[in-house]
Amino acid sequence: MALFLLGIAAGQDDVRAADKESARMSAAATEVTKFRFGHEADRDFDRFPDGWSRRRGPDFPGYIEVELDLDVGRSEPGSLSITPDGGACAIYSDPIRIDRIHGHVFEGWVKTEGLRFDAARFTVSILDHRRHRISRHVSGAVTATSNGWVRLAVGPIKSTPEQHFLVIGCHLVGSQRHDLAGRVYFDDLWLGRLPELQLHSNFHSQFRRRDVPVEIRSKASGLEPGHEYNLKLELVAGEKTILSRDFSLGAPNLARAVNHPLLSISTSDRMPIYAATDRGSLEVTPVRLSAAADGRSNETGEILWKLDPLDYGYYEVRATLLDDGRPVLREMTSFAVMDLVEPVDHGDFGWSIDRPTKLGADELASAATQAGINWIKYPVWQQAVDDPIAAGRTAVLIDKLGSAGLRTVGTLNHPPRELRAKFAHNWKGASELFTLPSDVWLPSLEPVVARYSSRVRHWQVGGDNDTGFTGMKDFESMLEVLKSEFERVGREAKLIVPWEGGRPTAAITPQFPLVFSRNSTTLDSTSPTWDGPHAHWDVLTPLPRSEHSTAVRAADLIRRMITARTSGADLIFAADVFDKEHGLLRDDGAPTDLFLPWRTTALALREAEHLGSLTMSPGVRNEVFVGASGASIVLWSDEPVREIIYLGETAKSIDIFGLQRTIPKDSTGRQLLDIGPEPLIITGGSEAVARWRTSVRFENGRLQSQHGEQRDAIVGRNSLNQGVSGTVTLHLPREWESDRDRWEFSLGPGEAFRLPVGLSLPPNASLGTTPVELEFSVVGDRPYRFTVRRTLEVGFGDLHLLVTDRKLNDGLLEIEQKITNRTSPVEVLDFRCSLFVPGSQRQIRTVTKLGSGTDTKFYKLPDAEAHRGKELWIRAEQEGGRRVLNYRWLVGEDWE
């Protein structure tokens, strides 16, 4: 049955995006407070702003000068100034009381003079009722000498139920070095509040039956009296909006909305869009928006959006709150419609998580199960030492994952704070720690091993991007120390080491099994293959969301999953699945647009055996796998191609976004496949036909370019689990000859066959590969009729004819012929060469006594443009022998 994966998109954007967003919305916010640093800010005349405090500590020296400058200001005289003197400085406001129904946005102005190393910025910290920090939000930074006053912003900052106070910070921060001179000014600090916008769905877990409508509740709170608010709701599939509605939220009552049909959408140019439904509806709960005693609105208005069941695919629901036509807040929820799968105990796909997630253990286990994975890399080092509460949550998470058939790889990528501080300015990864003597890092591993070794058997030293172990001095000695520590405190452990792709591993021979893990943003057939006896994992980082379309990113990810699978990787991981640019999940567990492409491929290939590729139409690339659900084939082509092939009675197609289709067939029962750049996955194919088809080949597969019959044989194996009978018919190119073209056979289960055949080439057979077809008619448990395409190579491996053409400056066509003799032992050969030009007399060249090496001859024809696109033919016949070399080509194909 089909289900929904559904969740709310949340979390802070990166600093630059937050600055831009808050700048746009400040005008729509209601002022909470503001700070100016003139005379009124210093009523006790100590030249320090009243109600503010200064941070003290080793990194924040007290000798740095902080004071009110009553002459320099942005909008009026007065500012808070800091004079750098070799250290950092932080000044904080008193806690500002805030409510729990508003979000907030902050802006402030900074002016800098003469900075080289330091930077100025703002922070906004949210505190609970005990004044413990819940979250910290950082603005952009200003360094060097600014061109006047620079606006910095923070937000919008979403509300949390625990928030009670807010603190503003003005900071001078440095890196490796600090300035000893210069000046920084802060002024015109402003804090505003914003309404809150929420999206809630009717799911109790992340998954929902396809036949149960999805209900999305959009709730606006903290609406200010006297404002004209509108709420815009959109249902988006792919890159197109299926449904868009606007609602007025003006007091005293919310406007009513009427039922509205969902539009029927076909496919877009770049990405499929699915809407297999007739209607959806929108309902508004009228709520009076009354004002509280402080003038704020404390009521909420709610809109209920009911979506009828949708077809397989990825969807987004977007909500935008507008104030007087200006966007104030945006929220988005995403969901994927798909078939539910049950947990399995084994698999060869996994996820990597770089930082501890706030997602609940049940939610993560459920999402991972539906993603077709069985392995999760999870960071365990820092919290095991620094945060016992977080360490306990991690232990619960690992237990939950284990119950769902998911194995955890403990990642030692983020060390404890004290150990990390030793590399505060030049941190390149955890590998740096392991270059130090073991007594530096070994003690911090003891609590990690003690806490998790009963649950975790696999341990990765360093993060996926940490290639510092490659070429490390005394690498194997370090591994021996690590291994002994795990076995001393815990149980037998397997170590995983991140490794730079393409660097050899065969020479590394520890006294225990080792796994090398390669992180790849590009992986194709030209990538170096793994070497050595060790186990190998591939970690795939999808293309960045900000630079590529969903269709391009999805197709690239699937092709790299296929490449990793066929190149012998033991396990395949998706890198940092919560990453905003590359991830498969949002922070709250909602799917991104790459979740379904990953899932579809992982489920099709999980623990499947790779059989190889089928010979198909030119340009069609494919890989064939067989697993528990039968045969699966992944196909793609740079140009659109229709392929006609029999794959089995129950084969179905699945596109990269999970849309399942019944494959149309021709009158003979063969499937009609429309193949393009986006990979197409065929599942449920006949395993017997796939194995039979990939086993069939010509025994030699190469014919010498000469007169007379040459012997070869068709070989293969009965892949059915019962005896069969049938026929095979050989279809050759026109003018080719064979001593027979049809055979009958009777085979037992798994029995091999060999069908001898004599082949004769026509005088004009060209060098290179020539396609042939073998048509099988097999009777087993049912009749099977399928075609196997193969190629025969024409030409000697030790004799080669190469022809190139070029247009000369005078307009003539020059044709260059090269015959290379690599016979061993060397034969001295003579050839009579003829150039055949349609409508013209042929030209003759003679090759005399060609020993080891290359002979070059030239032909010239008038008017190169007149011959462009025409087929020409060079034939080289051995004098006194049977060798014949033919070469046909189209003039001008390579002129560009």
N, C-alpha and C positions, 0 to 999 in steps of 0.2 A: 504494500500500500504506500501511497505517497504522503509525505509529511512536509511541514514547514520548519525551516530553521529560522528563528526570528529573534531579534534583539535590538536594543536601542544603541545608537552610536553616541558615544560620549568621549570625554577627555579633552585636554588642552591641546591647542594647536602649537606649532613651534613658535619661537619668539617673534620672528618676523611677521608671520601670519596674524598672531595675536595683536601686534602693534597696529597693523593695517586695519584689522577688524574693529578694534576699539576706537581708532580714530574716526571711523565711519559712523559709529554709534554714539559717540559722546554727546552729540547734539540732541539725541533722543532720550538721554538719561535725565533723571531728576537729581539735583544737587543734594548731597549728604553733608559735606563739609569741604572747606578749602583752607589752604595755608598760604599766607604771604609773610615775608620775613622783614617787615619794616619795624618802626618803633613800637607798634602795638604788640609785637611778638616777644618783647623783652621788657616786661613790667618790673622785673627785679634788677635790671641794668647789669646783668652779668655777661652780656654779649653772647648769650646762648639762648635759643628759642625756648620759651616757657612750655612745659608739658612734654618735652622731648628728652631722650636719654642717649647716652653714648655707649657703644660696646667696648668692653675692656678685655684684654687677653694678650697672650704672647704674639699673636699675629696682628694685633690692633694696638700699637704703642700709643701711650698717652701723650707723647710729646708732639704728635701731629697737631697742627694748629687748626681748630674748628671755631668759627665765630660768625656772628651776624655782620655782614658788610652793609652798612646803611646807605652807601652811595650807589652801589651797583644793583640794579634790579631790572626785571623784564617789563612789567606794566607800570611800576612805580618804584621809587627808591627802596632798596632793601632786598637782601638775599642771604641764604645760608652758604657760607664759603668754606672750603677745605684747601689747605696748602699742603701738597704732597711732601713727604720727608722720609722716604724709604720704607713705607709700610701701608697697610690697608686701614680703612676707616669706615665705620657704619654708624649712622644716627637714626634713631627710631622715634616715631610718634608714640604718645600714650595710646592704649587700646581704645578704639572707637566702637561704640556699641552699634550692632547691626541686627536686623531681624532675620528670620529664616525663610521668608517668602520672596526675597528679592535677590537678584544677581547684582554684580557691581562692575564698574568700569573706572579706571584711574588714568589720569594724565598729569604730567609734570614737565617742567622746562629745565634744561641744563645748558650751561655755557662753560666751555673749557678753554684754557690758555696754556700753551707750552707743554702739553703732555706728550710723552714718547712711549711709555710702557703701560701706564695706568689707564683706566677707563672709568667713566661715571655712569651709574645706572640707578634705577628704582626697583624696590621689591614691594609686594603686597602679601602679607601673611594673614591667614584666616585662623582664628583661635576658637576653642570650645569654651564652655562655661567656666572651666578651671584655668582658662588662659593657656592651655597647651596648644601648640601649633598643629593644625589639621593639614594645611597645605601652604605652599609658598609659590608665588608667581613672580617671574622676573621680566623686566622690560628689556628692550634693546640697550645698546651701550654707545657712548660717545667718547672718542679718544682724540689724540692730537689736538690741534687748535680748531675749535668749531667756528663755522661762519655765522657768528651771532648765536642766538638762542635756538636750541633744538628741542622739538617736542618728542617726548617718550611716553608710551602708553602701555597699560597692562589691562588685559581683559578682552572680551567679557568673561567674568569669573562667575561660574554657576554656583548657585546656593547649595548648601548641604543641610540636612536636619540638625546637625551638631553645631552649626556656626552661631557664635554670639558676639565675637569681637573681630576687629580688623586693625592691623598695624601697618603703617607705611614706613619704608626704610629708604634712606638716601645713602648711597654707597660709593666709595672710591676703592676699586679693586685692581689688582695687578696680576702678573703671571710669573715668569721666572725672575724678573727684575721689577723694581719699583722706581718711580720718579723721585728725584730729590728736589725738584723745583717745579713751578707751574702753579696753576690755580683752577679750581672748579667751583661753579656757582649753581645752586638749586633755587628755583623760585616757582610761584604760581602752581602749587600742588592742588589738584582738584579730584574729589571722589564723588561719583554719582551712582545712583541705584537704577536698576532696570527691572522690568517685569520678568517673570520666569515663564518659560514655555516647556512643557513636558509632553512626551509621547509615551503612552502605555499600551501594551497589547494584552490580549486575553489569554496568553499562554502561561502555563504553570511550569513548563520546562522549555528548552529551546526548540522542541519539535512538536509538530502539529499535524494531525491527519489531514490529508488533502481534502476530504469531503466535509470538513468542519470549517465554516467561514472564519476568517480572521477579523477580529475587532480591534481597531486602533482608536484609542481615546486620546484626544489632544486637549490639554488643560493649560489655560493661561492664568497666572496668579500675579498678584502685586500690580494690577492695573491701576494707573493713576487717574483720579477724577479730572474731567475736563479735557481728556485726550480722545482722539478718534482712532481707535485701534481696528485693524483688520487682520484676519488670519487667512493665509493662503495655504491650501492643502493640495499636494500633488502625489499621484501614483506614477512612478517612473519605471519603465522596463527597458533595460539596455541604455540607450541614449535618447529615448523619446518619452514624452509625457503622455500617459494613457488617459489620465483624468486630472483636471485642475478645477478647483472651486474656491471662491472667495467668500468670507463671512465677516459681517460687521460685528464687532464686540463692544459697540458703544452702549453706555448705560441709557435707560435702566434695564433693558432686556436684550439678550442676545437675539439676533435675527434667526428665523427658522430657515432650514435648508430642505430641499426636496430630493426625492430619489432621482438618481442620475445614472443613465446606463454607462457601463464601461465600453469604450470603443473597441472595435475589432481591429487588431494591428497585425500586419504581416511582418516580413523581415526587412530590416534596414540594409543599407549598403554595407555597413561594417559589422553589424552584430545582430543576431536573432532577437526578436521581441515576441513574447508569448502572452496571449490574453484569451484563453479558451473559456470565456465566461460571458453571460448575457447581461447581468446586472450587478451593480453594487449600490449601496445606499449610504446616505449621510444623514445623521440625526443630531439635533442640537438640544441640549438640556438647558432650558431657560433658567438662568440664575440672576437674581438682582445683584448688581455690583454696588453695594453700599459702601460708604466711607467709614473708616474707623475714626476714633477720637483724634488721632494725630493727622487726619486728613488722607491717610493711605487707604487704598481699597484692600479689604481683607476677605473678599469673596472671590470665588473662582468661577469661570465659565468653562463648560466642557462640551466638546463635540465628539460624538461617537461615529466612527467610520467603519461600516461593515463591508468587507470584501468577500464576494462569492468566491468559491474555489477557483484557483488559477492553475494554468498548465505548468509543467516543469520549467524552472528557470530562476533567475535572480531578479529581485524587485527592491525598489526603495520607495519609502513613503517620506515625503519632505514637508515640513511645516515652516512657514515664515510668518512672523508677527511683524506687522507694519504699524507705525505710529505716524499719522498724517501722511501716509504714503511712503514713508521712509522705512526700510528694513531695520528692525531692532534686534531680533533674535531669529536664529535658524536652528532647527532640530531635524534629525533624520533617523529613521529606523529602516533596517534592511532585513530581508528574509529571502530564503531560497526554498523553492518547492521541489521536493525530491522523494525518492522511495526510502523508507526506513530500512536499515540493515542491522542485524543483530551482532553483538560483539563476538569476535573470534580470538583464539588464543595466540595465533601466529600470523606474522606478516612481515613484509620487507620494506615498508614505508614508515616514515616518522616525521615529527615536527621538532624544531629547535626553538627554545624559549630563552631569550637572553637575560631578561630580568624577571624577578618573581612577579607573578600576575595576581591581581586582586579578584580575578574570576573565581567563583566557588569551585570546589573540587568536583562536585557532581556535574556542574555545567561544563567544565573543561573535559571531563571524561566522556560526557555525552557528545560534545562537539567532535572530539578526537575519534570516537567510535564511528560517527557518521562520515568522517573524512577519510575512512579507509586506512587508518594508521594503527600501528601497534607499538611504536616507540616514541618516547618524548625525552629530549634533552632538557634538563631543568637545573638552574643554578642553586647550589646548596651551601656554598662555602661561607659567605659573609654572615647570613642570618644564623648559622649554627654557632657562630662565635659571638656576634654582636647583639642578636635579638632572639632570646629564647622563645618569646611568644610566636614570632614569625617562624622560627624553626619548628615549633609544634604544629603550626598550620601546614608547613611543608610536609611533615611526616604524615599528617592526615591525608593530604593530597596524594602523596605517593601510594598510600594504602588504597585509596579510592581508585586510582589509576590501575593498580594491580588487580583489583576486583573486576575491572572492566577489560582485562586482557591486555593492558598496556604496560610495557616495561619502561622504567625510568633510568635514564643515563644521568648520573650525578655530574654536573658540570662545575669544575673548579676554575671559574673565570673571573669572579669578583671576590678578591681576598678581603679579610677583615680590615676595618678602617685603619687600625694602627700599622698594619703591614703595608697597606696601600699608600700610606702617607710617606713612606720612604722614597716613593717615586712620584711625588706630588706634581712635578712639572714636566716630566718626560715619560709619562706612562705609555707603553706600547703594547701592553698585554701581560697576562699572568706569566708568560714564558720568562719575563725578566726576573721574576722572583726565583725561578728554578735554576737560574744561572748562579745564584748565591749559594754559599755553603748550606747544607741541609739543616743545620741547627737554627737557621734563620726562619725557614718556612715550615719545617716539619712539626714543631709544637702546635701550630694553629690548625693542622689537619687532624689532630687527635679527637677533638670534639665532633668534627664532621664524620669521621669514620665511626666513632662510638654511637652517634645519633642515628646514622642511616645505613650502616653496613648490613644490618639484618634484612633490609628491604631493597638495597641497591647492589647490583653485581657489576655494573659497568660504570666506569669513571673516566671522564674526559678532562685532561689537564689543559686549561686554557679555553678561550672562546673559539667559535668557528672561524673568526677572522684573524686569529693569532697564529701567524706562521713563524714565530720566533724560534720554534723548536727545530725548524729545518736548518740543518748545518750547525746546530748547537754543539759546542765543545763538551765532551764527556756526557753526551746524550744518553748512552746506554747505562752509564753508572747512575745517573739521576733516576732513570726508570727503575733500576734495581732497588734503590732506596725507597721510592714510592711504593713499589710492589711489596716490599718487606713490611712497610708500615701498615698497609691495608691488611695484610695477612696476620700481623702481630695483634692489632686491635680488633679487627673484624674477621671476615671470612675471605675466601679466595675471590679475587677481583680481577676483572679484565680492564686493561688500560686502553684508552682511546687518545690519540695524539693528533691535533690539527696539523695539516701538512700542506705545504705549497704545491699546487698542481704542477705536474711535469717533472718534479724533482724525484730522483730514484729512491727507492726504499729497499731494494733487494739486499744491499750490503748491511742492513741493520738486522742483527741476529741476537736479540735478547734470549734469555733462557726460559721465556714464557711467551704465550700467544700475545700478539699486539695488533691493534686496529689503527689504521691511518684514515683520517677524515679530511676530505678535500672540499673546500667551499668554492663554488663556481658561479660567476655571473654569466659566463658563456661556456657552453659545453656542446660540442658537435663532433662529427666524425673525424675532424682533424685534431682534436684534443689528444694530448698524450695519454696512453693507457697506463693503468697501474702495473707495477712489476713486483716481483718477489712473492714469497709464500704467505704474506700477511693478509688479514682481512681488510677490506677497503670499503669506506662509506663515502657517498657523494652528498654534499649539502648544496641545494640549489637556491640561489637568490633571484627572485623574479625581477623583471625590468621595473624601473621606478614608475609609479602611478602618475607623477607629474609630467612625464616626458613621453608617454606612449598611450595609445588607446587601449581599451580593455581587450579588444579582439587581438591586437598585436601581442600584448603581454600574455594573454591566455595561450595563443598558438605557440609562442616561444617557450613558455613553461612546459607545455605538453611535449614538445619536441625534445627538450632537454631531459625530461623524465624518461622518454623513450631511449635517448642516447645513453643515459646513465644505466638504464636497465639492460641494454644490449651490450654494453662495454664491460659488464662483469661486476658492477658494484654490488656488494652484499646487502647494503641497506641504502635507501635514498631518503633524504630529509629535506623538508622545506625550511629555509633559513628564517629565524626570528619571526614567527607567525603573527606577532602583535605589532610589528613595525608598520608605521603609517604609510610609508612609501612602497613597501614590498610585501606586506603581510597578507595572510589569509583570514585573519580575524580582527575585529575591532577590540578595543580594550574590554568591553563588556561581554564579549563572546559572540556578537553579531557577525555574520559572514561579510567578507568583502567580495568584490566582483571576481576574485580568483579562487574562491573557495570551491565552487562547483567544477571548474576545469581541473583543479588538483584532484578532487574527490572522484570525478568520473574516471580519470586515468588510473588512479591508485586502485580503485575497486576492480577495474578491468584487468590490471596486471598483477594484482596481489598474489605472490607466490606462484606465478605462472611460469611455465617453461618456454624459453624463446626458441622457436623453430627456425627462424631465418626470415627471408623475404621472398615474395612471389614476383615472378616476371610479369609485369603489367604493361600498360600503354606507356610510351615514352614520357618521361617527366613525373610519373607517379611513383612516389616513394612509400614504402610500407614495411611494417614489421608484424610478424605473426607470433602469437603466444597461445598456449593452451593451459587451462587451469581447471578449477573445480566446476566452473560454469560453462565449459566447452571452449571453443576456439574464439579468440579475440584478435582483431586486425586493426591496426592504426594506419590510416592512409592520409596523405596530403600531396598537393601538387602546386607548383608556382602558378600554373595556368589552369583554368577550368577544364576538366576532362570528364567524359562519361565512360565508365568502365562497366563491362557486362561480364559477370562471373558468377558461378554457382558456389555458394558458401554454406549451404545447409538449409533445411526447411524452417528452422526456428531462429535464424539470424535476424537481428534488429540493429538499427543504427542509433547512435547517441552522439549528439553534437557536443562541443566543448562546454556548453552550459547546461548539459543534462537533459535536453529535450530528446525524448525517444520517439522514433518514427518507424512505421512499418515500411520496409524497403519494397518498392515496386518491382515487379518481375516481368520478363518477357514471356512469350508463348511457350518457351521450353522450360520455364521455371528458374531461369537464371536471374540474379539480382541486378538491378540497374542502379549504379552508384554514381552520384554527381560529386566529384572530388575537386576541391579547391585549396587555397592556402591554409584555411583553418582545418586542423586535423579532424578527421571523421573516425569515430570508433565504432567498430562492428563487434557486437558481443552475441553469445548464444549460437555461434556457428558450429558446424559439425567438426568435432575433433578428429574423427576418422578421415574425413576428406582433407582437412588441413595437414595431417601427418602424411597421408598418401601423397598429396600434391608436393609437399616440401621434400619428400624422399626421392622423388623421381628425378633422374638426371641421365645424361649420356656418359657412358663409361670413360671415353676419352674426351669428347667435346671439342676436338680440334681436327680440322681437315687440312691436308696439305694442298696448296694451290697448284694442282697438277691434273693431268688427264688420267682417266681410269678409275676403277672402283676402289674405294677405301672402306675398311671394316671398322665398325663401332658397335655399340650395344646400348639398349635402353635398360636401365636398372632401377629397381625400386622395391617396395615392400608392402604387403597387405597389412594395413593398419587397423582393420576391423578385428574384433575379438571372436570371430567365427570364420568358417570356410566360405570362400566366395568363388564365383566364376564370372567370366566376362570377356570383353575384347578391348583392344587398344588400336587406334587408327592413327597413322603418322601423316601429317599434312606438311608438305615441303613447299618451298618457293617454286614458282613457275620455272620450268626448264631444268630443275634439279631431278635426279633420278635415284631410285632405290630398288633393291632386288625384291622387296616386298613392302607393303604399307599397312598391313593388318595382321594382328596376332590374336589368337584365343588363349586364355589362360584359366587354370583352376588352381587355387591357392588355399593352403591352410591358414589358421590364425597366425599372424606375424611372419608368414613365410615370405622370403625374398624372391624376386624374379629377375631374370636376365633375358632380354630379347635381342638376339644378334640381328644386325642389319648392315647391308652393303650400300654405300652412298657414292654417287658420281656427280661431279660438279659440271655445270655447263662451261663452255669456253670463256664466257663473259662474267663469271662469278667474281664479285669484288672482294678484296681483302677486308677483314674486319668481322664483326659479329653479324650473324644472320638469324632472324627469329624463325622458329618452327613451332608447330603445335602438336600435342599428343592428346587425342580425344579418348577418354576412358568411359566404358559402359560396364558397371559393376553390379552384380546381383548378390546381396548379402541378406541382412535382416529386412532390407527394402531395396529397390533399385536406386542406384546412384549414377548420374551422368555428369561428368565434369571435364574440363579442358585444362591441361597443364602446358604453359608456355615455357619454352626453353630456347637457348641460343646455341649455335655452333660457330666456333671461331674458324675463319678461313685464313690460311696463311701459315708459313713456316715461322716458328719462333725465332729462327736464326737468319731470316731473310726478310727485309723490310722495304716497302716502297712508300715514299712520302712525296706528295705533290702540293705545291703552293703556287698561287697566281698573284700578280700585281699589275696595276695600271701604271705605265711609264709616263714621264712628263710629255713625251711627244704623242700620247694617245694610244700607243701600241699596248697590246696585252702580252705580258711575258709570263711564261709558265716554266717553273723550275721543278725538275724531276730528280729525286735522290733515291738511289738503290744502295742499301747497306747490306754487306755480307758479314754475318757473324757465325758462319758454319764452323763446326769443330769436330774432327780436324778440318782445317781450311780446305774448301773446294774452290778451284778457279773456274769461274762461270762466264759464259757469254750470253747476251740477251739481244733480241731484236725488239725494239720498242716502237709502238705506234700510237700517235695522238689522233683520235677520231673526233672530228668536228662536224656537226650536222650541216649538210649542204656544201661541204668543202672536201677537197682531197686530203687524205690523211698524210701526216708528216711522220717520217721515219728517223729514228736515232739508233745507233748501235753501241752497245756496251761490250767492250772487248777485254777478256782476261781480267775480270774483277776478282781480286783476291780479298783478303781481310781488309775491310774499310768501306768507304763510301764513294760511289761514282755519281757525278752531277752532270745533268744535261739540261739544255734550255730549248724552248720552243717560243716562237713569236707569231702573233696574229694581229692583223690590222683592226683598228677601231675597237678598243676595249669595251666601250660603253655598249656597242651593238651586241656583244657576247654576254654582257652582264645578266645573270640569272639563268643562263642556259646550262644544260648538263653536258659536260665533256667527259671523255673516257680515254685513259692511257692503259695500254695493254703491253706487258713485257713478257715475251715468250723465250724460254731458254733454248739456245741453239744446241741441238744434239741431246736434249734432255726433256723431262716431263713437266718441269716447273712452269707455271703461268701466273703472273701477277697482274691483277686488274685493279684499277682505281677509278671510281666515278665521283664527281663532285659538281657543285653549282658554282659558276664563276662569280666572284665578287662577294662571297659571303663574309670574308674577313677584311674587306677594304676599309671599313669604318674604323 
